[in-house]
Amino acid sequence: MATVARDQIFDKVQNTLVDALGVDAEEVSGESTLTGDLGAESIDFLDIVFRLEKNFGIKIPRGDLFPENVLSDPQFVSGGKVTERGLVELRQKMPWANFDRISENPNVQDLFTVDMIVNYVESKLGSNN
């Protein structure tokens, strides 16, 4: 099976988010945050996971892409910010994610970006080959 190019994955992720969140494609860039920029709410994350599974033919275990247990734990999130301990936990649970930007400004609403989803899907597709 040939690997899917990153820009093809991005296009499909972008279309998925346009469908799930009712946003315009122009609003969905790699740096766009799901909650802060695109207005996603917790219920939307389930829909996004379902649509990604369908659009890419992959299985996404619960909490794998969006580890909600971390975000609801006061040790890891406090006052709308990800704590140092939370960042350590997220790095362990999400090895495919880049947290450089979030470590400078750890707002929870800025945690999940479009690029992060693309990285995740890319890692899932790569492991299926």
Secondary structure, DSSP 8 states (H G I E B T S, - for coil): -----HHHHHHHHHHHHHHHH---GGG--TT-BTTTTT---HHHHHHHHHHHHHHHT----TTTSS-HHHHT-TTTEETTEE-HHHHHHHHHH-TT---HHHHHS-BGGGS-BHHHHHHHHHHHHHHT-
